[in-house]
Amino acid sequence: MRPSRPAHLARSFAAGASVFLLLLACAGCATTTDGASTTPVPARSTVSATSTSTTTATNAASATQATSTTSTSTLPGTGKPVVTIGDKNYTEQFVLGQLYMQALQADGFSVNLNPNIGPTEVTVQALNAGTLAMYPEYLNVFDSAVAGYPNPFKSQLQAYAAAQRYALAHGLDLLSPTPFSDTDAIGVTVAYAATDRLRSIGDLRRVESSLTVGGPPQFQQGSPGLPALKQAYGVTPEAFRALAVGAQYAALDDGSVQAADVNTTDGQLASGDYALLRDPRQIFGWGNVVPVISAKWLAAEGPAFATTIDRVDAALTTAAMRQLNADVDIAQQAPAAVARQFLETHGLLTPAPS
């Protein structure tokens, strides 16, 4: 709030007292410099007229040292408790863990990273116990496996609102969701999609008599899987071929399957050789990452902690996440190096302006 201005003085002096008024005005100018002015005056160091060049050099060196000390000590995470964050045990999560850790460290936070936090129930227990502060979860997984909601949500907004409602009621908080959503999807080659004019999953009805779908064994009977394709889109493929995770793209390339269960942020999709069929009925749900954080830890670390994570997540588009995964899975780069390059490219190793 701005300081209030002093009220104007009423003037009812006679014309013959003008000299007296002028004297009073000058006296007022001398006495209102201790707080009546609303214009801030920057603090200045006073240097006497007799200062030597040695004194000037000393003051300059002191100013440089003070600036350096201030820039370090005013990082938002300086002095906060050491915090432990976690990630799950696969490429995308390794990258996310490194992105969060390095960005937080750049903002002065002291961070430990646990790169294999275990199954969801163990993770939630660790959050409640205070041994883990935060980890990245997928919105549809949080809603089903943590909150226990039995039915999918029609929109990302509804899914997030329901998840946050549960989180706040259980001592947790969800930070903002990422732009990218990592869910199952039906992938085909670009050539196959073009030949048969395939754009959405429902279009597979036109080719189902010769269609072999590939995926992990549980996709044949599980949810979401072939039963959901039939119920939501009326698609019943001619055959199903069980594939090891990661083998879908080779099977698409050699034509042993025409469509496959893939993930929307797979690194292979960065090549441009494959197309994902649209899922307008959202049978695969909402897979935006929502960092889950203990409310106690969030209070201890302060609002800048969430701001740092949100800055990182805002840059994670679907294309960006695919490329990050490709850099690790295909180019065989280390997650830590991939994360650092991304953060540097996007200016995320520089603290946000306060």
C-alpha positions as CSV (number, residue, x, y, z in Angstrom):
1,M,0.0,0.0,0.0
2,R,1.3,3.5,-0.8
3,P,1.8,5.9,2.1
4,S,-1.0,8.4,2.4
5,R,-0.3,11.9,1.3
6,P,-0.5,14.8,4.0
7,A,-3.7,16.9,3.8
8,H,-3.4,20.3,2.3
9,L,-3.1,23.1,4.9
10,A,-6.0,25.5,4.9
11,R,-4.9,29.0,4.1
12,S,-6.8,31.9,5.6
13,F,-4.1,34.4,6.2
14,A,-4.7,38.1,5.3
15,A,-3.0,39.6,2.4
16,G,-0.7,41.6,4.6
17,A,0.8,38.3,6.1
18,S,2.2,37.0,2.8
19,V,5.8,37.4,3.9
20,F,5.0,35.4,7.0
21,L,3.4,32.7,4.9
22,L,6.4,32.5,2.6
23,L,8.6,31.9,5.6
24,L,6.3,29.2,6.9
25,A,6.4,27.5,3.5
26,C,10.1,27.4,3.5
27,A,10.2,26.0,7.0
28,G,7.8,23.3,5.9
29,C,10.1,22.3,3.0
30,A,12.8,21.7,5.5
31,T,10.7,19.6,7.9
32,T,8.8,17.3,5.5
33,T,11.8,15.3,4.3
34,D,11.5,12.7,7.0
35,G,8.6,10.7,5.6
36,A,6.0,13.0,4.0
37,S,7.3,12.5,0.5
38,T,5.7,9.6,-1.5
39,T,8.6,9.4,-3.9
40,P,11.1,6.8,-2.8
41,V,14.7,8.0,-2.7
42,P,17.4,5.4,-3.3
43,A,19.9,4.9,-0.6
44,R,23.3,6.4,-1.5
45,S,26.7,6.0,0.0
46,T,28.2,9.4,1.1
47,V,31.7,10.2,-0.2
48,S,33.4,13.3,1.1
49,A,34.9,15.8,-1.3
50,T,38.4,15.0,0.1
51,S,38.1,11.2,-0.7
52,T,41.3,9.9,-2.3
53,S,41.5,7.5,-5.3
54,T,42.4,4.7,-2.8
55,T,39.2,5.2,-0.9
56,T,37.2,5.1,-4.2
57,A,38.8,1.9,-5.2
58,T,38.1,0.4,-1.8
59,N,34.5,1.4,-2.0
60,A,34.2,-0.1,-5.5
61,A,35.7,-3.4,-4.3
62,S,33.3,-3.5,-1.3
63,A,30.4,-2.8,-3.6
64,T,31.3,-5.6,-5.9
65,Q,31.7,-8.0,-2.9
66,A,28.3,-6.9,-1.5
67,T,26.6,-7.4,-4.9
68,S,28.1,-10.9,-5.2
69,T,27.0,-11.8,-1.6
70,T,23.6,-10.4,-2.1
71,S,23.0,-12.3,-5.4
72,T,23.8,-15.6,-3.7
73,S,22.1,-15.0,-0.4
74,T,18.8,-13.8,-2.0
75,L,18.2,-16.9,-4.0
76,P,14.7,-18.0,-3.0
77,G,15.8,-21.4,-1.7
78,T,18.7,-20.2,0.4
79,G,18.3,-21.4,4.0
80,K,15.3,-23.7,3.3
81,P,15.3,-27.2,4.7
82,V,16.9,-30.0,2.6
83,V,14.1,-31.5,0.5
84,T,13.8,-35.0,-1.0
85,I,11.9,-35.4,-4.3
86,G,11.4,-38.7,-6.2
87,D,10.6,-40.1,-9.6
88,K,9.5,-43.4,-10.9
89,N,11.7,-46.0,-12.5
90,Y,11.6,-45.3,-16.3
91,T,13.0,-42.8,-18.8
92,E,10.4,-40.0,-18.7
93,Q,10.3,-40.0,-14.9
94,F,14.1,-40.0,-14.7
95,V,14.1,-36.9,-16.9
96,L,11.4,-35.2,-14.9
97,G,13.3,-35.8,-11.7
98,Q,16.5,-34.3,-13.1
99,L,14.6,-31.3,-14.5
100,Y,13.0,-30.5,-11.1
101,M,16.2,-31.1,-9.1
102,Q,18.5,-29.0,-11.3
103,A,16.0,-26.1,-11.5
104,L,15.4,-26.1,-7.8
105,Q,19.2,-26.2,-7.1
106,A,19.6,-23.3,-9.4
107,D,17.2,-21.3,-7.3
108,G,19.2,-22.1,-4.1
109,F,17.2,-25.1,-2.8
110,S,19.0,-28.0,-1.3
111,V,17.6,-31.1,-3.0
112,N,18.0,-34.9,-2.7
113,L,16.7,-37.0,-5.6
114,N,15.3,-40.6,-5.1
115,P,15.2,-42.0,-8.6
116,N,13.1,-45.1,-7.8
117,I,10.4,-44.3,-5.3
118,G,8.5,-47.6,-5.6
119,P,4.8,-48.3,-6.2
120,T,2.1,-45.6,-5.6
121,E,1.0,-46.8,-2.2
122,V,4.5,-46.7,-0.9
123,T,5.0,-43.3,-2.4
124,V,1.9,-41.8,-0.7
125,Q,3.0,-43.3,2.6
126,A,6.4,-41.6,2.3
127,L,4.7,-38.3,1.5
128,N,2.5,-38.6,4.6
129,A,5.5,-39.7,6.8
130,G,7.5,-36.7,5.6
131,T,10.4,-38.7,4.2
132,L,9.4,-37.6,0.6
133,A,8.4,-34.1,-0.3
134,M,7.3,-34.3,-3.9
135,Y,7.1,-36.6,-6.9
136,P,5.6,-36.3,-10.4
137,E,2.4,-38.3,-10.9
138,Y,0.0,-38.6,-13.9
139,L,-3.4,-37.1,-13.4
140,N,-5.4,-40.3,-14.4
141,V,-3.2,-42.4,-12.1
142,F,-3.7,-40.1,-9.2
143,D,-7.5,-40.0,-9.7
144,S,-7.7,-43.8,-9.9
145,A,-4.9,-45.2,-7.8
146,V,-4.6,-42.5,-5.1
147,A,-8.0,-40.9,-4.9
148,G,-9.9,-44.1,-5.8
149,Y,-12.4,-42.5,-8.2
150,P,-14.0,-45.4,-10.1
151,N,-15.0,-43.6,-13.3
152,P,-13.0,-41.5,-15.8
153,F,-13.6,-37.7,-16.1
154,K,-14.9,-36.0,-19.3
155,S,-12.4,-33.2,-19.2
156,Q,-8.9,-32.5,-17.9
157,L,-10.4,-29.6,-15.8
158,Q,-12.8,-32.0,-14.1
159,A,-10.1,-34.6,-13.5
160,Y,-7.7,-32.0,-12.0
161,A,-10.4,-30.4,-9.8
162,A,-11.4,-33.8,-8.4
163,A,-7.7,-34.8,-7.8
164,Q,-6.9,-31.5,-6.1
165,R,-10.0,-31.8,-3.9
166,Y,-8.8,-35.1,-2.7
167,A,-5.2,-34.0,-2.3
168,L,-6.1,-30.9,-0.1
169,A,-8.3,-33.1,2.1
170,H,-5.4,-35.4,2.7
171,G,-2.5,-33.1,3.5
172,L,-1.2,-32.9,-0.1
173,D,-1.2,-30.3,-2.9
174,L,-1.1,-30.7,-6.7
175,L,0.9,-28.2,-8.6
176,S,-0.1,-27.1,-12.1
177,P,-0.4,-29.8,-14.7
178,T,2.0,-30.0,-17.6
179,P,0.9,-29.1,-21.1
180,F,1.8,-32.7,-22.3
181,S,-0.3,-35.7,-21.5
182,D,1.2,-39.1,-21.4
183,T,-1.4,-41.8,-21.9
184,D,-1.8,-45.0,-24.0
185,A,-2.7,-44.3,-27.6
186,I,-3.2,-46.2,-30.8
187,G,-0.3,-45.6,-33.2
188,V,0.1,-46.5,-36.9
189,T,2.7,-45.6,-39.5
190,V,2.2,-42.4,-41.4
191,A,2.0,-44.4,-44.6
192,Y,-0.7,-46.7,-43.3
193,A,-2.8,-43.8,-42.0
194,A,-2.5,-42.0,-45.4
195,T,-3.4,-45.1,-47.5
196,D,-6.5,-45.9,-45.5
197,R,-7.5,-42.3,-44.5
198,L,-7.2,-43.0,-40.8
199,R,-7.5,-40.1,-38.4
200,S,-9.3,-41.3,-35.3
201,I,-9.6,-44.7,-33.6
202,G,-13.1,-45.1,-35.0
203,D,-11.8,-45.1,-38.5
204,L,-10.2,-48.5,-37.8
205,R,-13.6,-50.1,-38.4
206,R,-13.0,-49.7,-42.1
207,V,-9.9,-52.0,-41.9
208,E,-10.7,-54.3,-38.9
209,S,-11.2,-57.4,-41.1
210,S,-7.4,-57.3,-41.9
211,L,-6.3,-55.5,-38.8
212,T,-3.7,-56.9,-36.3
213,V,-3.2,-54.8,-33.2
214,G,-0.1,-55.2,-31.2
215,G,0.6,-54.3,-27.5
216,P,1.5,-55.7,-24.1
217,P,-0.4,-58.9,-23.1
218,Q,-2.6,-57.0,-20.7
219,F,-3.9,-54.8,-23.5
220,Q,-5.9,-57.7,-25.0
221,Q,-8.2,-58.0,-22.0
222,G,-7.4,-55.1,-19.7
223,S,-8.6,-51.6,-19.3
224,P,-8.0,-49.5,-21.2
225,G,-7.5,-52.0,-24.0
226,L,-9.3,-53.9,-26.8
227,P,-12.5,-54.1,-24.8
228,A,-12.6,-50.3,-24.6
229,L,-11.9,-50.0,-28.3
230,K,-14.9,-52.2,-29.0
231,Q,-17.2,-50.5,-26.5
232,A,-16.4,-46.9,-27.3
233,Y,-15.6,-47.1,-31.1
234,G,-17.0,-50.5,-32.2
235,V,-13.6,-51.7,-33.4
236,T,-13.0,-55.4,-33.3
237,P,-9.6,-56.2,-34.9
238,E,-9.0,-59.5,-36.7
239,A,-6.1,-60.4,-34.5
240,F,-4.0,-59.3,-31.5
241,R,-0.3,-59.8,-31.2
242,A,1.4,-59.6,-27.7
243,L,4.5,-57.5,-27.8
244,A,7.2,-56.6,-25.3
245,V,7.2,-53.0,-24.2
246,G,9.3,-51.0,-26.7
247,A,8.8,-53.6,-29.5
248,Q,5.7,-51.9,-31.0
249,Y,7.5,-49.6,-33.4
250,A,9.6,-52.4,-35.0
251,A,6.4,-54.4,-35.4
252,L,4.7,-51.4,-37.1
253,D,7.7,-51.0,-39.4
254,D,7.8,-54.6,-40.5
255,G,4.0,-54.8,-41.0
256,S,3.5,-57.7,-38.5
257,V,0.9,-55.3,-36.9
258,Q,-0.9,-52.5,-38.5
259,A,-1.8,-50.6,-35.2
260,A,-0.2,-50.7,-31.8
261,D,-0.7,-49.6,-28.2
262,V,1.9,-46.9,-27.7
263,N,2.4,-44.0,-25.4
264,T,1.8,-40.4,-26.5
265,T,5.2,-39.2,-25.4
266,D,7.3,-42.1,-26.7
267,G,10.6,-40.9,-28.1
268,Q,10.1,-42.8,-31.4
269,L,7.2,-40.4,-32.2
270,A,9.7,-37.5,-32.5
271,S,10.9,-39.1,-35.8
272,G,7.7,-38.1,-37.6
273,D,7.3,-41.7,-39.0
274,Y,4.3,-42.5,-36.9
275,A,0.8,-41.1,-36.4
276,L,-1.4,-41.3,-33.3
277,L,-5.1,-41.8,-34.0
278,R,-7.3,-39.3,-32.2
279,D,-9.3,-40.5,-29.2
280,P,-12.3,-38.1,-29.0
281,R,-14.0,-40.3,-26.4
282,Q,-10.9,-40.1,-24.2
283,I,-10.9,-43.8,-23.3
284,F,-7.2,-43.4,-22.3
285,G,-7.9,-40.6,-19.9
286,W,-5.8,-37.5,-18.9
287,G,-2.1,-38.1,-18.5
288,N,-0.9,-34.7,-17.7
289,V,1.8,-34.7,-15.0
290,V,0.8,-33.1,-11.7
291,P,3.7,-32.8,-9.2
292,V,2.3,-34.1,-5.9
293,I,3.7,-32.4,-2.9
294,S,3.2,-32.7,0.9
295,A,1.4,-29.5,2.1
296,K,3.8,-29.4,5.1
297,W,6.8,-29.4,2.8
298,L,5.3,-26.8,0.6
299,A,4.8,-24.5,3.6
300,A,8.4,-25.2,4.7
301,E,10.0,-24.5,1.3
302,G,7.9,-21.4,0.6
303,P,6.0,-20.3,-2.6
304,A,9.1,-20.0,-4.7
305,F,9.4,-23.8,-4.6
306,A,6.1,-24.2,-6.5
307,T,7.0,-21.3,-8.8
308,T,10.2,-23.0,-9.9
309,I,8.4,-26.3,-10.6
310,D,5.6,-24.6,-12.5
311,R,8.2,-22.7,-14.7
312,V,9.7,-26.1,-15.7
313,D,6.4,-27.8,-16.3
314,A,5.0,-24.9,-18.4
315,A,7.8,-25.6,-21.0
316,L,7.0,-29.3,-21.2
317,T,4.9,-29.6,-24.4
318,T,4.2,-32.9,-26.0
319,A,6.8,-32.3,-28.6
320,A,9.4,-31.3,-26.0
321,M,8.8,-34.4,-23.9
322,R,9.0,-36.7,-26.9
323,Q,12.3,-35.2,-27.8
324,L,13.7,-35.5,-24.3
325,N,12.6,-39.2,-24.2
326,A,14.2,-39.7,-27.6
327,D,17.5,-38.1,-26.5
328,V,17.7,-40.7,-23.7
329,D,16.1,-43.8,-25.2
330,I,17.4,-43.5,-28.8
331,A,20.4,-41.2,-28.6
332,Q,21.5,-42.9,-25.4
333,Q,22.2,-39.6,-23.5
334,A,22.2,-39.5,-19.7
335,P,18.9,-38.0,-18.2
336,A,20.9,-35.5,-16.2
337,A,22.7,-34.1,-19.3
338,V,19.5,-34.0,-21.3
339,A,17.7,-32.2,-18.5
340,R,20.5,-29.6,-18.1
341,Q,20.5,-28.8,-21.8
342,F,16.8,-28.3,-21.8
343,L,16.9,-26.1,-18.8
344,E,19.7,-24.0,-20.2
345,T,18.0,-23.6,-23.6
346,H,14.8,-22.4,-21.9
347,G,16.5,-20.1,-19.4
348,L,15.3,-22.2,-16.5
349,L,18.6,-22.2,-14.7
350,T,18.2,-18.5,-14.0
351,P,16.0,-17.6,-11.1
352,A,12.7,-16.0,-12.0
353,P,12.5,-12.3,-11.4
354,S,10.8,-11.6,-8.0
